[in-house]
């Protein structure tokens, strides 16, 4: 693939990395929630609820990082924003 567009290649790499990150998040957090459920969760259902389940902290913390990863892969348009601003300045200079 020697004739690839560098901009599109960077976007594709970011999106592939996000998908790997998402898969890791789902698998590992699913495992942590299963561990909690089979060790503490079942007994808490029988007894009174004793607080927040411990896997919530990894799920929330990692979820914030995953949200940034998603934004970076799918929503980040810095290059397009720069081009738009450049065009505005160019048009303003041409209008003088």
QUIFENUR-V127079 format. One record per residue. N is the residue number from 0. SS is DSSP state (a for helix, b for strand, c for the rest). PHI is phi in whole degrees, 0 to 359 (* if undefined). OMEGA is omega in degrees with one decimal (999 if undefined). Layout:
BEGIN
N&SS&PHI&OMEGA, N&SS&PHI&OMEGA
END
This chain:
BEGIN
0&c&*&-177.9, 1&c&279&-179.0, 2&c&258&-177.3, 3&c&278&175.8, 4&c&282&-176.0, 5&a&299&179.5, 6&a&297&179.4, 7&a&293&178.0, 8&a&297&178.4, 9&a&296&178.7, 10&a&297&179.2, 11&a&299&178.5, 12&a&297&179.1, 13&a&298&-178.5, 14&a&290&176.8, 15&a&294&177.9, 16&a&295&177.9, 17&a&298&-179.1, 18&a&297&175.6, 19&a&294&179.1, 20&a&299&179.1, 21&a&296&179.4, 22&a&297&177.5, 23&a&299&179.9, 24&a&301&-177.5, 25&a&294&-177.3, 26&a&295&-175.7, 27&a&291&179.5, 28&a&292&174.2, 29&a&300&177.6, 30&a&297&-179.8, 31&a&298&178.4, 32&a&293&177.5, 33&a&294&177.6, 34&a&300&179.4, 35&a&299&-176.4, 36&a&299&-176.1, 37&a&279&177.3, 38&a&258&-176.8, 39&a&249&-171.9, 40&a&298&-178.6, 41&a&294&-179.7, 42&a&291&178.3, 43&a&290&177.7, 44&a&290&179.4, 45&a&284&-179.7, 46&c&268&174.5, 47&c&285&180.0, 48&c&294&-173.5, 49&c&253&178.0, 50&c&126&-175.8, 51&c&275&176.2, 52&c&297&-175.5, 53&c&296&179.9, 54&a&292&-179.6, 55&a&300&-176.6, 56&a&290&177.1, 57&a&289&179.7, 58&a&297&-179.8, 59&a&291&-178.9, 60&a&299&179.9, 61&a&292&178.4, 62&a&297&176.5, 63&a&296&176.6, 64&a&298&178.6, 65&a&294&177.6, 66&a&297&176.7, 67&a&295&177.7, 68&a&297&177.1, 69&a&298&-180.0, 70&a&301&-178.9, 71&a&297&-176.8, 72&a&277&-171.1, 73&a&242&-172.8, 74&a&245&-173.8, 75&c&284&-179.2, 76&c&237&-177.1, 77&a&301&-178.9, 78&a&294&177.3, 79&a&293&177.6, 80&a&297&178.9, 81&a&297&179.4, 82&a&297&178.0, 83&a&297&178.6, 84&a&296&177.7, 85&a&299&179.9, 86&a&296&177.2, 87&a&300&179.9, 88&a&297&179.5, 89&a&296&178.7, 90&a&295&179.5, 91&a&294&178.4, 92&a&293&-180.0, 93&a&291&-178.7, 94&a&281&-178.4, 95&c&289&999
END
